[in-house]
């Protein structure tokens, strides 16, 4: 079996990448990834929290933004954010013109947010010092100058949060972050059903290939495809070329370009054999979030 594709992974979570099943036998491929330092230490274990005599890895939640009720203090909005994106919101010292002959001297220095304890009511969520982002939220227009809530960034868990009893402020906070690079990468899962099943996972706009060859390198089954996700994240334009040279369907090839609605199968080939037995080939393309 040969495979050429492009993927995005959630660390430690296996991904079902490919399947080739001709109705009698086949092969599934699942892949998982970890990032390690040069000494072999997994990155997830670089920072540990001691619980008793055991060091527990910090689990970074990269899910979409969520709101939690916090007693009579209002709501807590929390979202994952990588440190680079945070520094891009308000870099220390201000942005520097790389083409300037010298750095401007009249630009005021922007202080690095200080590490401060969180309010007592937030201890169930953030029980360690965080970067104070209240001034950043004021300068961004998310909260008013007389803001009495709290905003911060947990460097270990890589989460940015806002505590407020004003729903408008929470909405502005979510709007500020929704256009950033914190969106979960999207994969496209393409499945062909007919004589067995073929499955291949890839990224939008990437040409991918799954092929099974015989001992003499002749192609037994193959699938070449290039899916492109539409702007509405609902429709998918799929170019594909499927070949099946098994004994059940020798010499069968279907090459086409179609538009599919995510998750809805479509019969692209329907026919009947001389004995009257009907056969069909159905294709389905589905958008899959990496961080589910």
N, C-alpha and C positions, 0 to 999 in steps of 0.2 A: 504494500500500500504506500502511495506517495501522497503527501499533503503539503500544500502551500497556502498560507492564509495569514491574516493579521488580526491580533486579538488585544483585548485589555482585560486584566485580571484583578480580582479582589484577592489580596494576599491570604494564602491558607485555605481558600475556598475552591474546591475542584470545579472545573468547567467541562461540561460535556461538549467536546469540540466537533467530533465527526462520528459517523456511522456508515458502514457499507454492509448491507444485508441483502442477498440476492434471492431470498425465499427459502434457502436451505442452510446456508452458513454465512457468517459475516464477522465483523470486527467493530468494536466500539473503542473510541479513544477519549480518555479524560485526562486533563492536564491541570496541575496546580503549581503555583509559584511561591517562592519566598525570596526575600532580599536579605543578603548576608554581608557582613563586613569581611575584610580580607582574612581575618582570623577564623571565619566560620560562624561568628556569633550572629544569629538572626537579628535584624534591625528591631523587630518587635520586642526583643529582650534587652535592648540597650538601656532603656529606662524601666526600672521595676519599682513596684510599690510593695513595701514589706507588710505582710499580714501574718502576725505571729513570727514563726521561724522560717517562713516561706516567702520568696520573692515572686510576686505575681506580675506578669507583663501588663502594660497599660493598653487597654483596648480602645482604639480610636474609632469612634462612631462617625462614619462618613455618609450617613443617611441624609435625606432631605430635611429641611427645617421643620422643627416641631415646636408646639406651644404647650406649656404645662401650667396649670393653675397653681398659684402660690398663696394659699390662705386668703387673707384680705388685702394682700399686697399687689394683686393683679395677676399678670401672666409673665411667664419666662419663655422667651423665644431663643432657641439654641440651634446652631448649625456648625458643621465642620468647616474649617478654613485652614489652608496650609499657610505657614508663616510668610512665604513669599508674597502671597496675595494680601496678607495683612500689612506688610511693609509697603506694598504698592498703594494702599489707601492713603497713607500719610507718611512718606519716608522721612526719616530723621534728617534735618538740615535742608530739606526741600530738594526738588529736582534740579539737577545741574545740566546746563546746556553743554553737550560734548563738543560743540563747534566754537564755543566762546574762547577768546584768547586767554582769559583769566576768569576765575569764579567770581561772581558778583559779591561785593562786600557789604551791600546794604540789605541783603536778605536776612531776615531774622531766623535764628536757629530754632528748630522745632524740637522740643525735648522728647526724649524717649519715654513712652508711658511707664509709669512706676508700677512696681509690684506691690499690691495692697491686699489685705485680707478682704474676703467677701462678707457681706452682711450675714448675720446669723441665720436668717431665713433661707439663705442659699446653701448652707452647709451640706444638706443632703445631696446637692448636685456638684458643688465645687468646694471641697474641704481643704483647700490650700491657697496660697496667695496667687493672684492673677494680675495681668496687666490691666490697669485702669483705663478704660476707653470712653469715659463720660465726656471728656472734652472733644474727642474725635466725633462722637455722636452729635454733639452740639454744633461743631464746625461743619458737619455734613448735612445739617438741617433735619436730622432724624428726630431730635428732641429739642424742647425749648430751653432757653437760658436758665429758667428756674426749675429744671428737671430734678426730681427728688428720688428717682429710681437708681438703677445701677447698670453699668455696661462694662464688660470685661472680656479678656481673652485668656483661656487656659492653655499655656504653652505645651504642657505635657500631653493633654488630650486633644490639642489642636482644635478647640471649639471656641467660637465667638458667641456671646449671648447678651441679651437685653432684658432687664426686669422693669416692667412698667405697668401701670394701671390704666393707661391711655391706649385704646385699641388703634388709634390713628398712628401713634408712635411705633407700635408693633408692625403695622402695615408698611410704614416707611422703611423700617429696619429690614423687612423682608424684601422690599423692592430694591433697596440699596445693594443687597447681596445676590438677588436672583439673576442679574445680568452678568455676574462674574464667571470665573472659571471653575466654580464649585459644582457644576452640573455633572451628574454621573455619566461616564462614557456609555455609548449605546452600541450594542452588537446587533447583527442581523442573523437570525437562524433560518436557514432555508432547508426545507424538507421535501423530498420527492417520494411519493407513495405510488406503487404500482406492482411491479415485479420485485417484491421485497421493499426495502426502504433505504434511501440515501439521505444523509444529514450532513450539513457543513455550516459552521459558524464563522463569520468574518466581520470586518468593519465596513461601514458604508463607503462606497467609492473605491474599494479595493478589489482587484482581480484575484480570485482564489481558485484552487483546483484540488480535487480529490480524485485519485485514480488507483485502480487495482490492476496489476499486470500479472500475466502468466509467467512460467519459468523461462519462456523464450522471449520475454519482454513485450509480448503482444497485449494490447489493451483489452481487458475483460469488461470493465465498467469504468466510467469516468464522469465527472461533473465539473464543468467550468462555469463560473458565475461571477457577476459583478452587480451587486445590489446598491441602490442609491436611495437614501431616506429622503422623503419630501419635507418641505418646510413645516408642514402641520404635524409631523411625526406620526402620521396615520397611514399614508400611502407610501409604497415602496416600488420603485422602478427596478425590475430584475432582468438582466440579460443572462441567459444561461444556454449551455450546450451540453446535453446529456447523451451519453453513449452506453448501450447495453449489448454486449456480445455473448451473453450467457446462453446456455442451451435452450432456455425458455423463450428468449426473444433475440435470436442472433441477428446482428446487423441493424438493430433499432437505434435510431439517432433522432433527437429532437433539438432543434436550435431555434430560439425565439427570444423576443423581448416583450414583456408584459408588465402591467401595473397591477399590483395587488394591494388589498387592504390588510394591514397588519393582523395576523392571526386567523385570517379567513382563507381556507383552501379553495383552489380553483382547478377544475378538470381541464387540462390542456390537450389531452389526447384521449379519444374514445374510439374503440374499434371492436371488431368481432373476428374471430378465427374461422377457418372453413368449417369447423365442427359446430359453429354457432355460439361458442363461448365468448362472452364479451370481456374486454379488458380495457383498462383506463390508466392514465397517468395523471396524478394530481400533484400540484405544487403549492406549498404554503411558505410564506415569508413572515417572520415575526420579529418585532423589535424587542430586544431584551436589555434591560438596565444591568450594568455591571454590579452596581452597589444596591442590591435588593435586600 
